Amino acid sequence: MKKKRLEKILIGNFFLKLLTIMKLSLFIVCLTAFSVVASESYSQSTKLSLEMRNVSINSVLKEIEDKSEFRFFYSEDVDTKKTVSVYFKNSNIADILDEIFEGTSIVFKIVGRQIALYNNTEDKMSFPWMQQQSVSISGRVTDSDGQLLPGVTVIEKGTTNGTVTNIDGEYNLDKISSGAVLQFSFVGMKTQEIPFSGQSVINVVLENDAIGIEEVVAVGYGTMKRGAVTGAVSAIEGKELTIAPSTNTTAMMAGRLPGLIVQQKSGQPGNDIASYSIRGFGSALIIVDGVERNFTQLDPNEIESVTVLKDASASIYGSRAGNGVVLVTTKRGKSGAPNISFNSSFSVSQPTAFPDYVNAYQFASMLTQAEGGVGSGSTFSQEDIDKYKEGTEPGYVSTNWKKEVMREWAPQQLHNLNINGGNEVTKYYFNLGYLNQGSMWRSGDGIYQRFNISSNVDVNISKRLSAQFDISWRREDRDDPHDLSTIFNDLYFANPTVDISNWPSPELIPVAAPTRATEDQPVATSTQSMSGYIKDQRDYFNGSIFLKYELPVSGLSIDSKVDLWSYNRYRNEFQKTFEVWEYDYENQVHSSAGTIGENYVGKTSYRSQKVTAQLALRYEKNFNSHSIKGLLLNEMIYDKSDNFWASRSNLISSSLPYLYAGSTDTQLNSDAVYEDGRHSLVGRVNYSFGNKYLAEVSFRYDGSPRFAENKRWGFFPGVSLGWRISEESFMQDGFFNNLKLRASAGRTGRDAISDYDYLTGYELVTGINNVYLFGDETYTRLQSIGLANENITWEKIDLYNLGLDASILDGKFGSELDAFYRKRSGILATRESTVANTFGATLPAENINSLDNRGFEITLYHKRRVGDFSYNITANYSWSRAKWLHYEERETFEDADDERIHKVSGKWTNRTLGYLTDGFFNSQEEIDNETVDQDQGGNVSIEPGDIRYVDYNGDGIITERDKVVLGKGTTPESMFGINMSASYKGFDFSMLWQGASGFVSRFNNDNNIGGLRASAGVPLAYQWEYQWNPDHPEDAQLPAPNVAGVKAHNMYLNDMYIKDATYMRLKNVTFGYNLPKSFLNSTGIEKVRFFISGLNLLTFYDFGIFKDYDPEITSSNAQETYPIQRVFSAGVNVTL
C-alpha cells in the first residue's frame, strides 16, 4: 500500500516534471555538441533568409543586423541609398552582399561579425579594427619583495583571451587588441589592471591583498569574493590537502578549519574515512560541484577548494542543511599552454596504538590465580608455569599471536597525473589517479585499490553561450580475507600457551585456542587461501552538463545543469572450512583438533542513481557605488536504489565458490527497493554599497514526498549583514587593513528523520521464529507497521551568528571570531513515557523534542616574508555544547536521585553517568565488615579483588541511584589546530598540530578489563601489571581475574573505565626541495620537487593504564577496531 502511494507521489508529480527538464536539457546539449563540432566561422555558418522589394540598401543592412550578430561599418562616402529588391533563403552573408552590391562601387570585408563597406577606391585599412590584430606582449610578474609569482592569471579584460605565468613568473599573450586593458590576478594579491597602448613588454608587481577581499570562495549555488561574504564561512584550498600523500580527504581536514569536528574512527584500507561534524551539530550536507554527493574517497588531487557554511549562509540548502553544509569544488582548466603534473609517492604505515597480549607465563599465572591457586582443579601445574616462564623447552615456548597475524609495516602507493590548459574558446582539466593501500595482515591480504579518472571541460560556444562538460569515474576494489570482527575475535581468543615456534609441518594449520579448537584461528581468518575472502567492487560514475546564456539585458544570464550520479556495487563473500591440528612435542605426533568454518558463498548486488536538474536566472550589476547580485533557481532531485542478495552453504567443494554449488536446503535470498526525491525553489539577493555596507537575503522553498501533502513544503529564509568598518573615513589611519562586523540569522531544516511515516501499511516479517505452521506448510507473517502520523514533518533549526574579521599591519596579523546560538526543534520522539501502557498500539513518532547549541570559534594568523624566507602560522580553536530544551519524559519522579539521574530536559546532551569507586576489597575480612550492600544481596557474591563502589546517596545499598556524572560524551566539544609553513629558496616545510578536548573514552568491556577463563579471551599485557593480586593489592587498578570472565559487579561503568580523551597530535610534517630552475632548463621540465612526510607521528594524551589505545577511537570495543595508522612517505612532484 505504501509503495503504490509513493509511486503516485513521485512519478505522478515529480518525475514527469524532471523528465521534461531532462528532455529540454538534452535538446540544448545536442545543439551545443553540434556547435562545438562545427569548424566553420560565424560568417560561413550563419544562414539568412530575406524577402524585401523596392527598398534601399541601407534598409537591407539594418534588416541583416536585426536578424544576426553582424554589424556594418562604413563612411558617409559609401552610397547605400540605391533601391534594390532581394530574395534569399538560407544564404550566407557573402552571397547576399555580392548580389545587393552588384553594379555599385561598394566592396566589403568580413572580419568575424564585423563587416566593413568602402568604395573600391577607398583604403580599407582606414578602419582601425581591421588593422593587424595579432599583437603579442610578454613580461614577468613579481610580488612586492621581488619574488617571482607563478600561476598569475593574465587576461585581456572583457574577453576570454588569457594565460597564466609559468614557474618563473613569466607570461606571453597574443592577439591583444588596441586599447585593451590587461588584468593581472592572483589569490592573496590585489588585482591590477594596466591599459595596453602598444607596449611589447609589461612587467607587473602585485601587492599583497592583506585582507583577502579578492579571494573567491564557494557559496551556495555560486561564488563570491571573500570581501563580500557576510556569513560564517571557512574555506581551505585543495593544495593544503595534498601537501602530503593522503588516502582520503576527510582525515586531512582535521585541525585546518574552525568549527569542523573531525574524528577518524578506523585505519582500515578503504574504510579509513573520518566522521565530520560542523560545530558538533552532526553529519553535514556534502555538495560537490553544486550537487549532493559523497566525497570521502574523492581523489584529493581533484579538489580545488573546500568551503564550510556554518550559519544562515546554509539556509539556501533548506531542509537538508540543518547540520551545516560542506561545499567541495573540483579543479577546472585554465587558459594557457598545457600544464602536465605527475605526483607519485610510496609509503609505509603502522598502527598509532594497539595493545599487546600477555605471554604464556603471564596467562598461566593469571588463570591459576583466578582458579584459586595450584591444585587438583587448576589448569596448569607449578611445573608448567615454571617452564612457560623459562620459555625454552619445546611445547612451552610462548606464541605472540599478534605478531603472527600482523606485520610491522604495511605498504602503500599513490600516483596521480593531471593535465590542464586551454585558450579563449576551450579550457580543460584531466585527472588520472591510482591508490594501492596494503593492510597490516601478515598474509598480505586486505588490499584496497582505487582507480579514478575525471575530465572537466569549459567551452565558449558563442559570445553569449558557454558550456561545461564534466565526467568522472571511480572504481574501488576491497579484497579482504574476512570481516574484521571475526579476525579480531579470533586474535582475542588465541592462546599464547600454544607453542608453534617449532611447528614441523607448515602445510598444517595449528590450533590457536585448544579449548575452542573449532572456533578461532586468527592466522587462518586473516589469510584468504586458508579461510576464504570478501571481494567488494564499487563503481561510481558522475556526469553533468552545464549551459549558460548571457541574455541581451546587461548583467542578466540564465543557466541550466543536469547531473547524473550512479553507484554500482558487487560483493562476493566466500568462506571455506579448514582443519586445525595439535602437535605432541614429546611424542612428535600430529592430531586433528577439528574443522573450523563452513563452505559458504554469498553475493550482493546494489545499484543506485540520482538525477539533479537545475535551472537558474542570475543577475549581477554595478551602479556607481551600488552593487547587486541576484539568483533565482529551480532544483529537482530524483534518486532510486535497489539491491539483491543470495547465499548458499554446504558447497559441493571449496574449489567451487558459486551459488549453484551450494545446497538448495540452505539457500536464502532477498531484495529491497527505495525511491526518493525533492523539488525546491531557491532565491538570493546580495547588495553592497561602496563595498562598505553589505547585505544578503536568501530563501529556499522545499518540497519532500517524505511527508504528507499538507506538511510537505517548508520555507527556509536567511539574512546576513556586514559592515566593513575599516572603510569608514574615521578608520583611515592605516593600522587596520580590514575590520568587518558580521551578523546573520537563518532557518534550516532536517528531513532525514522519517521515511514516509505518514503512511500506514503492512510489512512481511521474516525469520524462522516469525512463521506460522498450518498442517505441513509454513506461512510468512504479515503485520501492520503501526499508527501513521500525517502531522510529521522536518525538524526546524534556527541559527544566529555574530562575527568579527580583523587584519592589521598590511595583513601580517589577522583574526576571525564567531559566536553562535542554535535552536533545534521538532525532533522526533514518542509519548510512550507519558501515555498509559494500556494504549494497545505502537505510538507514532512526533515532532516534540528540542535542544539548543551555543559556542564560539576563533582563528589567529601571522604571515611574513623576509628576503628569500617566508613563513605562515595559523591557529584555530572552536567550542560547542548542546542542552536539551524539552525531552519527552515522565513528568514526575520518585525522589531527588531519580530526577537527578533520569531527568533529561534542561540537561547537557553529552553527559556520561556511572559509579564512583573506592578501591578494591583486599580480603574476606573487609567484605565481612562492609556496611554498604554492594551486590544487593548482602555481599554474598563479593570476593577479594572486586571493586568497592561509593554509596553516593548514603542509603546503604549500591543501586542506579548512586550514579553521578563521570564525564562528557564521546564527541569532542572543542577542536583546535596549529598549522605552520615556511619556505626558503628551493626548500619548503609544513607542520600541522591537531587536537580535541571535552570528550571521553570508555573501556568498560571484558576485553579491556581482562576477562579470563580457560575457554575464553586472553588478557592484555597491561592487565597482568595492574589487575588485583593478593601479593601486592596496593598496586591494583583493575579487578581480580575470574574464571567466569569479568563479573557483572565489576563491569558497571565507573570512574576506573572512563578517561578524559583530550589529545594533541602531530598530524603531519612535510619537508620538500625543488630542483633549481637552472638545472632543469635543458630538460624541458618546469618543476621537480622531492618530499618526505609523516602522518600521525606523535600523539600526547593521558589514558593511564589504557595507554595502548588511540584517543580518536572512543568506543568501548576499540580493541576490535582496525587501528589508525602512522604513515611515512617519500615522493616526487613533476610539472612539465
SULVEN-V402136 format. One line per field, one symbol per residue. ss: DSSP state (H for helix, E for strand, L for the rest). burial: b if it has 9 or more other C-alpha atoms within 8 Angstrom, else e. A space follows every 10 residues. Layout:
BEGIN
ss: ???
burial: ???
END
This chain:
BEGIN
ss: LHHHHHHHHH HHHHHHHHHH HHHHHHHHHH HHHHHHHLLL LHHHHLLEEE EEEEEEHHHH HHHHHHHLLL EEEELLLLLL LLEEEEEEEE ELHHHHHHHH LLLLLEEEEE ELLEEEEEEL LLLHHHLHHH LLLLEEEEEE EEELLLLELL LLEEEELLLL LEEELLLLLE EEEEEELLLL EEEEELLLEL LEEEELLLLL ELLEEELELL LLLLLEEEEL LEEEEHHHLL LLEEEEEHHH HLLLLLLLLH HHHLLLLLLE EEEELLLLLL LLLEEEEELL LLELEEEELL EELLLLLLLH HHEEEEEEEL LHHHHHHHHH LLLLEEEEEE LLLLLEEEEE EEEEEEEEEE ELLLLLELLH HHHHHHHHHH LLLLLLLLLL LHHHHHHHHH LLLLLLLLLL HHHHHELLLE EEEEEEEEEE EELLLEEEEE EEEEEEELLL ELLLLLEEEE EEEEEEEEEE LLLLEEEEEE EEEEEEEEEE LLLHHHHHHH HHHLLLLLLL LLLLLLLLEE LLLHHHLLLL LHHHHLLHHH HEEEEEEEEE EEEEEEEEEE LLLLLEEEEE EEEEEEEEEE EEEEELLEEE EEEELLLLEE EEEEEELLLE EEEEEEEEEE EEEEEEEEEE EEELLEEEEE EEEEEEEEEE EEEEEEEEEL LLLLLLLLHH HLLHHHLEEE EEEEEEEEEE EEEEEEEEEL LLEEEEEEEE EEEELLLLHH HLEEEEEEEE EEEEHHHLHH HLLLLEEEEE EEEEEEEEEE LLLLLLLLLL LEEEELLHHH EEEELLEEEE EEEELLLLLL LLLLEEEEEE EEEEEEEELL LLEEEEEEEE EEEEEEEEEL LLLLLLLLLL LLLLLEEEEE EEEEEEEEEE EEEEEELLEE EEEEEEEEEE EEEEEELLLL LLLLLHHHHH HHLLLLLELL LEEEELEEEE LLLHHHHHHL LLELLLLLLL LLLLLLEEEL LLLLLLELLH HHLEEEELLL LLLEEEEEEE EEEELLEEEE EEEEEEELLE EELLLHHHHL LLLLLLLLLE HHHHHHELLL LLHHHLLELL LLLLLLLHHH HLLELLLEEE LLEEEEEEEE EEEELLHHHH LLLLLLEEEE EEEEEEEEEE ELLHHHLLLL LLLLLLLHHH LLLLEEEEEE EEEEEL
burial: eeeeebbbbb bbbbbbebee bbeebeeebe ebeeeeeeee eebeeeebbe ebeebbbeeb beebbeeeeb ebeeeeebee eeebbbebee bbbeebbeeb beeeebbbeb eebbbbbbbe eeeeeeeeeb eebebbbbbb bbbbeeebbb bbbbbbbeeb bbbbbbbbbb bbbebbeeeb bbbbbbebbb beeeebeeee ebeebbebbb bbbbbebbbb eebbbbbbbb bbbbbbbbee bbebbbbbbb bebbbbbbbb bbbbbbbbbb ebbbbbbbbb bebbbbbbee eeeebebebb ebbbbbbbbb bbbbbbbbbb bbbbbbbbbb bbbbbbeebb bbbbbbbbbb bbbbbebbbb bbbbbbbbbb beebeeebeb beebbbbbee beeebbbbbb bbebbbbeeb bbbbbbbbbb bbbbbbbbbb bbbbbbbbbb bbebbbbbbb bbbbbbbbbb beebbbbbbb bbbbbbbbbb bbebebbbbb bbbbbbbbbb eeeeeeeebb bbbbeebbbb bbebbbbbeb bbbbbbbbbb bbbbbbbbbb beeebbbbbb bbbbbbbbbb bbbbbbbbbb bbbbeeeeee eebbbbbbbb bbbbbbbbbb bbbbbbbbbb beeebbbbbb bbbbbbbbbb bbbbbbbbbb beebeebebe bbbeebbeee eeeeebbbbb bbbbbbbbbe bbbbbbbbbb bbbbbbbbee bbbbbbbbbb bbbbbbbbee bbeeebbbbb bbbbbbbbbb beeeebbbbb bbeebbeeeb beeeeeeeeb beeeebbbbb ebbbbbbbbb bbbbbbbbbb bbbbbbbbbb bbbbbbbbbb bebbeeeeee eebbbbbbbb bbbbbbbbbb bbbebeebbb bbbbbbbbbb bbbbbbbbbe eeeeeebbbe bebbbebbbb bbbbbbbeeb bbbbebbeee eebbbbeebe ebbbbbbbbb beeeeebbee bbbbbbbbbb ebbbbbbbbb bbbbebbbbb bbbbbbbbbb bbbbbbbbbb bbbeebbbbb bbbbebbbbe eebeebbbbb bbbebbeeeb bbbbbebbbb bbbbbbbbbb bbbbbeeeeb beeebbbbbb bbbbbbbebe bbbeeeeebb bebbbbbbbb eebbbbbbbb bbbbbb
END
